[in-house]
Amino acid sequence: MSVVPSEIRILGAEAVATFERLSSEYGEKWAAMVVLQQPPGLRGTDRTLMERRYNGEWLNDMAPDMASRIVREAKAAGISISGKYYCSSLADGRAHRDPAAWIDSAADIKKVAAERNLNVTGAVTHKRVELPPTPSVPIGAQAMKRLSAIERKRHPGKKAGEIRELVIDKYAPTWKRTSK
């Protein structure tokens, strides 16, 4: 005997009996689709992703002051939010002021996930690509500039690349030096 979903139990005894009869013959998913008279949800479609979101209904689930602040700040950042939904999991440090985090389709999610190399699962799936580690900068930009000026005075005939190598060899901590 199968477990009857709550949305079918709400419909009454006749719906439960129909579900149980059909699920034994055709399976639970088919039975639920027939009894509820609707197709199952589909992943990766704009309809599934943007249901209750196109007209800004998603803002109604928030506190009014928070919703108005998000809208106000997004518009001040130059973002047209008409027909769009703020997807916080795509946002960078700017949060709702990030234009790429305002989406209107599954294609938007795929595009942003690919550009930012994000793992995304849900209505859309995108796997993050493992990139080789980037070598750490042994000396910060300001320190490099200051120390390069000092070493340029001491070694006026050296080129910029040679000065940089000299600064790294002379001043960078040995545990932070990277191999070429």
CNS distance restraints for C-alpha pairs under 8 A (distance, minus, plus):
assign (resid   1 and name CA) (resid  20 and name CA) 7.37 0.50 0.50
assign (resid   1 and name CA) (resid  24 and name CA) 7.60 0.50 0.50
assign (resid   2 and name CA) (resid  20 and name CA) 6.86 0.50 0.50
assign (resid   2 and name CA) (resid  23 and name CA) 7.26 0.50 0.50
assign (resid   2 and name CA) (resid  24 and name CA) 7.87 0.50 0.50
assign (resid   2 and name CA) (resid  28 and name CA) 7.37 0.50 0.50
assign (resid   4 and name CA) (resid   8 and name CA) 6.69 0.50 0.50
assign (resid   4 and name CA) (resid   9 and name CA) 6.65 0.50 0.50
assign (resid   4 and name CA) (resid  16 and name CA) 6.96 0.50 0.50
assign (resid   4 and name CA) (resid  19 and name CA) 7.47 0.50 0.50
assign (resid   4 and name CA) (resid  20 and name CA) 7.58 0.50 0.50
assign (resid   5 and name CA) (resid   9 and name CA) 6.46 0.50 0.50
assign (resid   6 and name CA) (resid  10 and name CA) 6.23 0.50 0.50
assign (resid   7 and name CA) (resid  11 and name CA) 6.99 0.50 0.50
assign (resid   8 and name CA) (resid  12 and name CA) 7.30 0.50 0.50
assign (resid   8 and name CA) (resid  15 and name CA) 6.35 0.50 0.50
assign (resid   8 and name CA) (resid  16 and name CA) 6.26 0.50 0.50
assign (resid   8 and name CA) (resid  19 and name CA) 7.81 0.50 0.50
assign (resid   8 and name CA) (resid  32 and name CA) 7.51 0.50 0.50
assign (resid   8 and name CA) (resid  35 and name CA) 7.30 0.50 0.50
assign (resid   8 and name CA) (resid  36 and name CA) 7.01 0.50 0.50
assign (resid   9 and name CA) (resid  13 and name CA) 7.24 0.50 0.50
assign (resid   9 and name CA) (resid  15 and name CA) 7.21 0.50 0.50
assign (resid   9 and name CA) (resid  16 and name CA) 5.94 0.50 0.50
assign (resid  11 and name CA) (resid  15 and name CA) 5.89 0.50 0.50
assign (resid  11 and name CA) (resid  16 and name CA) 7.65 0.50 0.50
assign (resid  12 and name CA) (resid  16 and name CA) 6.43 0.50 0.50
assign (resid  13 and name CA) (resid  17 and name CA) 6.14 0.50 0.50
assign (resid  14 and name CA) (resid  18 and name CA) 6.18 0.50 0.50
assign (resid  15 and name CA) (resid  19 and name CA) 6.07 0.50 0.50
assign (resid  15 and name CA) (resid  35 and name CA) 6.33 0.50 0.50
assign (resid  16 and name CA) (resid  20 and name CA) 6.16 0.50 0.50
assign (resid  17 and name CA) (resid  21 and name CA) 6.16 0.50 0.50
assign (resid  18 and name CA) (resid  22 and name CA) 6.08 0.50 0.50
assign (resid  18 and name CA) (resid  31 and name CA) 7.82 0.50 0.50
assign (resid  18 and name CA) (resid  35 and name CA) 7.02 0.50 0.50
assign (resid  19 and name CA) (resid  23 and name CA) 5.82 0.50 0.50
assign (resid  19 and name CA) (resid  28 and name CA) 7.68 0.50 0.50
assign (resid  19 and name CA) (resid  31 and name CA) 5.27 0.50 0.50
assign (resid  19 and name CA) (resid  32 and name CA) 6.41 0.50 0.50
assign (resid  19 and name CA) (resid  35 and name CA) 6.30 0.50 0.50
assign (resid  20 and name CA) (resid  24 and name CA) 6.30 0.50 0.50
assign (resid  20 and name CA) (resid  31 and name CA) 7.71 0.50 0.50
assign (resid  21 and name CA) (resid  25 and name CA) 6.71 0.50 0.50
assign (resid  22 and name CA) (resid  26 and name CA) 5.70 0.50 0.50
assign (resid  22 and name CA) (resid  27 and name CA) 6.89 0.50 0.50
assign (resid  22 and name CA) (resid  28 and name CA) 7.60 0.50 0.50
assign (resid  22 and name CA) (resid  30 and name CA) 7.62 0.50 0.50
assign (resid  22 and name CA) (resid  31 and name CA) 5.09 0.50 0.50
assign (resid  23 and name CA) (resid  27 and name CA) 4.19 0.50 0.50
assign (resid  23 and name CA) (resid  28 and name CA) 4.54 0.50 0.50
assign (resid  23 and name CA) (resid  29 and name CA) 7.63 0.50 0.50
assign (resid  23 and name CA) (resid  30 and name CA) 7.06 0.50 0.50
assign (resid  23 and name CA) (resid  31 and name CA) 5.07 0.50 0.50
assign (resid  23 and name CA) (resid  32 and name CA) 7.95 0.50 0.50
assign (resid  24 and name CA) (resid  28 and name CA) 7.68 0.50 0.50
assign (resid  26 and name CA) (resid  30 and name CA) 6.20 0.50 0.50
assign (resid  26 and name CA) (resid  31 and name CA) 6.80 0.50 0.50
assign (resid  27 and name CA) (resid  31 and name CA) 6.24 0.50 0.50
assign (resid  28 and name CA) (resid  32 and name CA) 6.02 0.50 0.50
assign (resid  29 and name CA) (resid  33 and name CA) 6.20 0.50 0.50
assign (resid  29 and name CA) (resid  40 and name CA) 7.82 0.50 0.50
assign (resid  30 and name CA) (resid  34 and name CA) 6.26 0.50 0.50
assign (resid  31 and name CA) (resid  35 and name CA) 6.12 0.50 0.50
assign (resid  32 and name CA) (resid  36 and name CA) 5.84 0.50 0.50
assign (resid  32 and name CA) (resid  37 and name CA) 7.98 0.50 0.50
assign (resid  33 and name CA) (resid  37 and name CA) 5.58 0.50 0.50
assign (resid  33 and name CA) (resid  38 and name CA) 5.41 0.50 0.50
assign (resid  33 and name CA) (resid  39 and name CA) 5.51 0.50 0.50
assign (resid  33 and name CA) (resid  40 and name CA) 6.41 0.50 0.50
assign (resid  34 and name CA) (resid  38 and name CA) 7.02 0.50 0.50
assign (resid  41 and name CA) (resid  48 and name CA) 6.68 0.50 0.50
assign (resid  42 and name CA) (resid  48 and name CA) 6.29 0.50 0.50
assign (resid  42 and name CA) (resid 123 and name CA) 7.95 0.50 0.50
assign (resid  43 and name CA) (resid  48 and name CA) 6.75 0.50 0.50
assign (resid  43 and name CA) (resid  49 and name CA) 7.87 0.50 0.50
assign (resid  43 and name CA) (resid 122 and name CA) 7.45 0.50 0.50
assign (resid  43 and name CA) (resid 123 and name CA) 4.70 0.50 0.50
assign (resid  43 and name CA) (resid 124 and name CA) 6.62 0.50 0.50
assign (resid  44 and name CA) (resid  48 and name CA) 7.25 0.50 0.50
assign (resid  44 and name CA) (resid  49 and name CA) 7.12 0.50 0.50
assign (resid  44 and name CA) (resid 106 and name CA) 6.13 0.50 0.50
assign (resid  44 and name CA) (resid 123 and name CA) 4.84 0.50 0.50
assign (resid  44 and name CA) (resid 124 and name CA) 4.87 0.50 0.50
assign (resid  44 and name CA) (resid 125 and name CA) 7.84 0.50 0.50
assign (resid  45 and name CA) (resid  49 and name CA) 6.24 0.50 0.50
assign (resid  45 and name CA) (resid 105 and name CA) 8.00 0.50 0.50
assign (resid  45 and name CA) (resid 106 and name CA) 6.42 0.50 0.50
assign (resid  45 and name CA) (resid 123 and name CA) 7.35 0.50 0.50
assign (resid  46 and name CA) (resid  50 and name CA) 5.75 0.50 0.50
assign (resid  46 and name CA) (resid 104 and name CA) 7.93 0.50 0.50
assign (resid  46 and name CA) (resid 105 and name CA) 5.24 0.50 0.50
assign (resid  46 and name CA) (resid 106 and name CA) 5.56 0.50 0.50
assign (resid  47 and name CA) (resid  51 and name CA) 5.73 0.50 0.50
assign (resid  48 and name CA) (resid 123 and name CA) 7.32 0.50 0.50
assign (resid  49 and name CA) (resid 105 and name CA) 7.23 0.50 0.50
assign (resid  49 and name CA) (resid 106 and name CA) 6.81 0.50 0.50
assign (resid  49 and name CA) (resid 123 and name CA) 6.07 0.50 0.50
assign (resid  50 and name CA) (resid  54 and name CA) 5.99 0.50 0.50
assign (resid  50 and name CA) (resid  85 and name CA) 7.75 0.50 0.50
assign (resid  50 and name CA) (resid 104 and name CA) 7.13 0.50 0.50
assign (resid  50 and name CA) (resid 105 and name CA) 7.09 0.50 0.50
assign (resid  52 and name CA) (resid  56 and name CA) 7.63 0.50 0.50
assign (resid  52 and name CA) (resid  57 and name CA) 5.74 0.50 0.50
assign (resid  52 and name CA) (resid  58 and name CA) 6.50 0.50 0.50
assign (resid  53 and name CA) (resid  57 and name CA) 5.48 0.50 0.50
assign (resid  53 and name CA) (resid  58 and name CA) 5.38 0.50 0.50
assign (resid  53 and name CA) (resid  83 and name CA) 7.65 0.50 0.50
assign (resid  53 and name CA) (resid  84 and name CA) 7.27 0.50 0.50
assign (resid  53 and name CA) (resid  85 and name CA) 6.10 0.50 0.50
assign (resid  54 and name CA) (resid  83 and name CA) 4.66 0.50 0.50
assign (resid  54 and name CA) (resid  84 and name CA) 6.02 0.50 0.50
assign (resid  54 and name CA) (resid  85 and name CA) 7.02 0.50 0.50
assign (resid  54 and name CA) (resid 104 and name CA) 7.49 0.50 0.50
assign (resid  55 and name CA) (resid  82 and name CA) 7.58 0.50 0.50
assign (resid  55 and name CA) (resid  83 and name CA) 5.72 0.50 0.50
assign (resid  55 and name CA) (resid  84 and name CA) 7.86 0.50 0.50
assign (resid  56 and name CA) (resid  60 and name CA) 7.61 0.50 0.50
assign (resid  56 and name CA) (resid  82 and name CA) 7.91 0.50 0.50
assign (resid  56 and name CA) (resid  83 and name CA) 6.99 0.50 0.50
assign (resid  56 and name CA) (resid  84 and name CA) 7.44 0.50 0.50
assign (resid  56 and name CA) (resid  85 and name CA) 7.20 0.50 0.50
assign (resid  57 and name CA) (resid  61 and name CA) 7.57 0.50 0.50
assign (resid  58 and name CA) (resid  62 and name CA) 7.61 0.50 0.50
assign (resid  58 and name CA) (resid  85 and name CA) 7.72 0.50 0.50
assign (resid  59 and name CA) (resid  67 and name CA) 5.72 0.50 0.50
assign (resid  60 and name CA) (resid  64 and name CA) 7.44 0.50 0.50
assign (resid  60 and name CA) (resid  67 and name CA) 7.76 0.50 0.50
assign (resid  62 and name CA) (resid  66 and name CA) 6.63 0.50 0.50
assign (resid  62 and name CA) (resid  67 and name CA) 5.93 0.50 0.50
assign (resid  63 and name CA) (resid  67 and name CA) 6.21 0.50 0.50
assign (resid  64 and name CA) (resid  68 and name CA) 6.13 0.50 0.50
assign (resid  65 and name CA) (resid  69 and name CA) 6.12 0.50 0.50
assign (resid  66 and name CA) (resid  70 and name CA) 6.21 0.50 0.50
assign (resid  67 and name CA) (resid  71 and name CA) 6.26 0.50 0.50
assign (resid  68 and name CA) (resid  72 and name CA) 5.92 0.50 0.50
assign (resid  69 and name CA) (resid  73 and name CA) 5.98 0.50 0.50
assign (resid  70 and name CA) (resid  74 and name CA) 5.99 0.50 0.50
assign (resid  70 and name CA) (resid  96 and name CA) 6.37 0.50 0.50
assign (resid  71 and name CA) (resid  75 and name CA) 6.12 0.50 0.50
assign (resid  71 and name CA) (resid  81 and name CA) 7.67 0.50 0.50
assign (resid  72 and name CA) (resid  76 and name CA) 6.17 0.50 0.50
assign (resid  73 and name CA) (resid  77 and name CA) 6.21 0.50 0.50
assign (resid  73 and name CA) (resid  96 and name CA) 7.55 0.50 0.50
assign (resid  73 and name CA) (resid  97 and name CA) 6.49 0.50 0.50
assign (resid  74 and name CA) (resid  78 and name CA) 6.62 0.50 0.50
assign (resid  74 and name CA) (resid  79 and name CA) 5.48 0.50 0.50
assign (resid  74 and name CA) (resid  80 and name CA) 7.78 0.50 0.50
assign (resid  74 and name CA) (resid  81 and name CA) 7.58 0.50 0.50
assign (resid  74 and name CA) (resid  96 and name CA) 6.03 0.50 0.50
assign (resid  74 and name CA) (resid  97 and name CA) 4.88 0.50 0.50
assign (resid  74 and name CA) (resid  98 and name CA) 7.80 0.50 0.50
assign (resid  75 and name CA) (resid  79 and name CA) 5.03 0.50 0.50
assign (resid  75 and name CA) (resid  80 and name CA) 6.37 0.50 0.50
assign (resid  75 and name CA) (resid  81 and name CA) 7.40 0.50 0.50
assign (resid  77 and name CA) (resid  97 and name CA) 5.81 0.50 0.50
assign (resid  79 and name CA) (resid  97 and name CA) 7.58 0.50 0.50
assign (resid  79 and name CA) (resid  99 and name CA) 5.90 0.50 0.50
assign (resid  81 and name CA) (resid  85 and name CA) 7.25 0.50 0.50
assign (resid  81 and name CA) (resid 102 and name CA) 6.98 0.50 0.50
assign (resid  83 and name CA) (resid 104 and name CA) 6.49 0.50 0.50
assign (resid  84 and name CA) (resid 102 and name CA) 5.80 0.50 0.50
assign (resid  84 and name CA) (resid 103 and name CA) 5.26 0.50 0.50
assign (resid  84 and name CA) (resid 104 and name CA) 4.72 0.50 0.50
assign (resid  85 and name CA) (resid 102 and name CA) 5.35 0.50 0.50
assign (resid  85 and name CA) (resid 103 and name CA) 5.35 0.50 0.50
assign (resid  85 and name CA) (resid 104 and name CA) 6.30 0.50 0.50
assign (resid  86 and name CA) (resid  96 and name CA) 6.73 0.50 0.50
assign (resid  86 and name CA) (resid 101 and name CA) 5.73 0.50 0.50
assign (resid  86 and name CA) (resid 102 and name CA) 4.47 0.50 0.50
assign (resid  86 and name CA) (resid 103 and name CA) 6.42 0.50 0.50
assign (resid  87 and name CA) (resid  91 and name CA) 6.92 0.50 0.50
assign (resid  87 and name CA) (resid 101 and name CA) 5.30 0.50 0.50
assign (resid  87 and name CA) (resid 102 and name CA) 6.12 0.50 0.50
assign (resid  87 and name CA) (resid 103 and name CA) 6.85 0.50 0.50
assign (resid  88 and name CA) (resid  95 and name CA) 6.70 0.50 0.50
assign (resid  88 and name CA) (resid  96 and name CA) 7.19 0.50 0.50
assign (resid  88 and name CA) (resid 101 and name CA) 6.42 0.50 0.50
assign (resid  89 and name CA) (resid 101 and name CA) 7.80 0.50 0.50
assign (resid  90 and name CA) (resid 100 and name CA) 7.41 0.50 0.50
assign (resid  90 and name CA) (resid 101 and name CA) 5.21 0.50 0.50
assign (resid  90 and name CA) (resid 109 and name CA) 7.65 0.50 0.50
assign (resid  90 and name CA) (resid 112 and name CA) 7.08 0.50 0.50
assign (resid  90 and name CA) (resid 113 and name CA) 7.21 0.50 0.50
assign (resid  91 and name CA) (resid  95 and name CA) 5.17 0.50 0.50
assign (resid  91 and name CA) (resid  96 and name CA) 7.01 0.50 0.50
assign (resid  91 and name CA) (resid  98 and name CA) 6.02 0.50 0.50
assign (resid  91 and name CA) (resid 100 and name CA) 6.96 0.50 0.50
assign (resid  91 and name CA) (resid 101 and name CA) 4.80 0.50 0.50
assign (resid  92 and name CA) (resid  98 and name CA) 6.59 0.50 0.50
assign (resid  92 and name CA) (resid 101 and name CA) 7.89 0.50 0.50
assign (resid  93 and name CA) (resid  98 and name CA) 7.90 0.50 0.50
assign (resid  94 and name CA) (resid  98 and name CA) 5.27 0.50 0.50
assign (resid  95 and name CA) (resid 101 and name CA) 7.70 0.50 0.50
assign (resid  96 and name CA) (resid 101 and name CA) 6.94 0.50 0.50
assign (resid  96 and name CA) (resid 102 and name CA) 7.76 0.50 0.50
assign (resid  98 and name CA) (resid 102 and name CA) 7.43 0.50 0.50
assign (resid 100 and name CA) (resid 112 and name CA) 6.61 0.50 0.50
assign (resid 101 and name CA) (resid 112 and name CA) 7.97 0.50 0.50
assign (resid 103 and name CA) (resid 108 and name CA) 5.66 0.50 0.50
assign (resid 103 and name CA) (resid 109 and name CA) 6.89 0.50 0.50
assign (resid 104 and name CA) (resid 108 and name CA) 6.72 0.50 0.50
assign (resid 105 and name CA) (resid 109 and name CA) 7.03 0.50 0.50
assign (resid 106 and name CA) (resid 110 and name CA) 6.43 0.50 0.50
assign (resid 106 and name CA) (resid 123 and name CA) 7.64 0.50 0.50
assign (resid 106 and name CA) (resid 124 and name CA) 6.43 0.50 0.50
assign (resid 107 and name CA) (resid 111 and name CA) 6.07 0.50 0.50
assign (resid 108 and name CA) (resid 112 and name CA) 6.17 0.50 0.50
assign (resid 109 and name CA) (resid 113 and name CA) 5.94 0.50 0.50
assign (resid 109 and name CA) (resid 124 and name CA) 7.17 0.50 0.50
assign (resid 110 and name CA) (resid 114 and name CA) 6.07 0.50 0.50
assign (resid 110 and name CA) (resid 124 and name CA) 7.07 0.50 0.50
assign (resid 110 and name CA) (resid 125 and name CA) 7.69 0.50 0.50
assign (resid 110 and name CA) (resid 126 and name CA) 6.64 0.50 0.50
assign (resid 111 and name CA) (resid 115 and name CA) 6.17 0.50 0.50
assign (resid 112 and name CA) (resid 116 and name CA) 5.97 0.50 0.50
assign (resid 113 and name CA) (resid 117 and name CA) 5.45 0.50 0.50
assign (resid 113 and name CA) (resid 118 and name CA) 4.81 0.50 0.50
assign (resid 113 and name CA) (resid 119 and name CA) 7.07 0.50 0.50
assign (resid 113 and name CA) (resid 120 and name CA) 6.95 0.50 0.50
assign (resid 113 and name CA) (resid 126 and name CA) 6.65 0.50 0.50
assign (resid 114 and name CA) (resid 118 and name CA) 6.68 0.50 0.50
assign (resid 114 and name CA) (resid 126 and name CA) 7.41 0.50 0.50
assign (resid 114 and name CA) (resid 128 and name CA) 7.75 0.50 0.50
assign (resid 117 and name CA) (resid 127 and name CA) 7.95 0.50 0.50
assign (resid 117 and name CA) (resid 128 and name CA) 5.17 0.50 0.50
assign (resid 117 and name CA) (resid 129 and name CA) 6.38 0.50 0.50
assign (resid 118 and name CA) (resid 126 and name CA) 7.19 0.50 0.50
assign (resid 118 and name CA) (resid 127 and name CA) 6.94 0.50 0.50
assign (resid 118 and name CA) (resid 128 and name CA) 5.07 0.50 0.50
assign (resid 119 and name CA) (resid 125 and name CA) 7.69 0.50 0.50
assign (resid 119 and name CA) (resid 126 and name CA) 5.66 0.50 0.50
assign (resid 119 and name CA) (resid 127 and name CA) 4.95 0.50 0.50
assign (resid 119 and name CA) (resid 128 and name CA) 4.77 0.50 0.50
assign (resid 120 and name CA) (resid 124 and name CA) 6.76 0.50 0.50
assign (resid 120 and name CA) (resid 125 and name CA) 5.15 0.50 0.50
assign (resid 120 and name CA) (resid 126 and name CA) 4.93 0.50 0.50
assign (resid 120 and name CA) (resid 127 and name CA) 6.55 0.50 0.50
assign (resid 120 and name CA) (resid 128 and name CA) 7.94 0.50 0.50
assign (resid 121 and name CA) (resid 125 and name CA) 4.46 0.50 0.50
assign (resid 121 and name CA) (resid 126 and name CA) 6.62 0.50 0.50
assign (resid 135 and name CA) (resid 178 and name CA) 6.28 0.50 0.50
assign (resid 136 and name CA) (resid 176 and name CA) 7.22 0.50 0.50
assign (resid 136 and name CA) (resid 177 and name CA) 7.95 0.50 0.50
assign (resid 136 and name CA) (resid 178 and name CA) 7.11 0.50 0.50
assign (resid 137 and name CA) (resid 176 and name CA) 7.81 0.50 0.50
assign (resid 138 and name CA) (resid 168 and name CA) 6.99 0.50 0.50
assign (resid 138 and name CA) (resid 172 and name CA) 5.66 0.50 0.50
assign (resid 138 and name CA) (resid 173 and name CA) 7.22 0.50 0.50
assign (resid 138 and name CA) (resid 176 and name CA) 5.35 0.50 0.50
assign (resid 138 and name CA) (resid 177 and name CA) 5.81 0.50 0.50
assign (resid 138 and name CA) (resid 178 and name CA) 7.70 0.50 0.50
assign (resid 139 and name CA) (resid 143 and name CA) 6.41 0.50 0.50
assign (resid 139 and name CA) (resid 144 and name CA) 6.02 0.50 0.50
assign (resid 139 and name CA) (resid 168 and name CA) 7.15 0.50 0.50
assign (resid 139 and name CA) (resid 172 and name CA) 6.09 0.50 0.50
assign (resid 140 and name CA) (resid 144 and name CA) 5.99 0.50 0.50
assign (resid 141 and name CA) (resid 145 and name CA) 6.19 0.50 0.50
assign (resid 142 and name CA) (resid 146 and name CA) 6.24 0.50 0.50
assign (resid 143 and name CA) (resid 147 and name CA) 5.92 0.50 0.50
assign (resid 144 and name CA) (resid 148 and name CA) 5.76 0.50 0.50
assign (resid 144 and name CA) (resid 164 and name CA) 7.59 0.50 0.50
assign (resid 144 and name CA) (resid 167 and name CA) 7.27 0.50 0.50
assign (resid 145 and name CA) (resid 149 and name CA) 6.30 0.50 0.50
assign (resid 146 and name CA) (resid 150 and name CA) 6.60 0.50 0.50
assign (resid 147 and name CA) (resid 151 and name CA) 6.23 0.50 0.50
assign (resid 147 and name CA) (resid 167 and name CA) 6.57 0.50 0.50
assign (resid 148 and name CA) (resid 152 and name CA) 5.88 0.50 0.50
assign (resid 148 and name CA) (resid 163 and name CA) 6.22 0.50 0.50
assign (resid 148 and name CA) (resid 164 and name CA) 6.58 0.50 0.50
assign (resid 148 and name CA) (resid 167 and name CA) 6.42 0.50 0.50
assign (resid 149 and name CA) (resid 153 and name CA) 6.47 0.50 0.50
assign (resid 150 and name CA) (resid 154 and name CA) 6.61 0.50 0.50
assign (resid 151 and name CA) (resid 155 and name CA) 5.94 0.50 0.50
assign (resid 151 and name CA) (resid 163 and name CA) 6.67 0.50 0.50
assign (resid 151 and name CA) (resid 166 and name CA) 7.89 0.50 0.50
assign (resid 151 and name CA) (resid 167 and name CA) 7.25 0.50 0.50
assign (resid 152 and name CA) (resid 156 and name CA) 5.26 0.50 0.50
assign (resid 152 and name CA) (resid 158 and name CA) 7.31 0.50 0.50
assign (resid 152 and name CA) (resid 163 and name CA) 6.68 0.50 0.50
assign (resid 158 and name CA) (resid 162 and name CA) 6.00 0.50 0.50
assign (resid 158 and name CA) (resid 163 and name CA) 6.34 0.50 0.50
assign (resid 159 and name CA) (resid 163 and name CA) 6.24 0.50 0.50
assign (resid 160 and name CA) (resid 164 and name CA) 6.20 0.50 0.50
assign (resid 161 and name CA) (resid 165 and name CA) 6.31 0.50 0.50
assign (resid 162 and name CA) (resid 166 and name CA) 6.10 0.50 0.50
assign (resid 163 and name CA) (resid 167 and name CA) 6.12 0.50 0.50
assign (resid 164 and name CA) (resid 168 and name CA) 6.25 0.50 0.50
assign (resid 165 and name CA) (resid 169 and name CA) 6.04 0.50 0.50
assign (resid 166 and name CA) (resid 170 and name CA) 5.96 0.50 0.50
assign (resid 167 and name CA) (resid 171 and name CA) 5.67 0.50 0.50
assign (resid 167 and name CA) (resid 172 and name CA) 7.32 0.50 0.50
assign (resid 168 and name CA) (resid 172 and name CA) 4.95 0.50 0.50
assign (resid 168 and name CA) (resid 177 and name CA) 7.72 0.50 0.50
assign (resid 172 and name CA) (resid 176 and name CA) 6.92 0.50 0.50
assign (resid 172 and name CA) (resid 177 and name CA) 6.74 0.50 0.50
assign (resid 173 and name CA) (resid 177 and name CA) 6.71 0.50 0.50
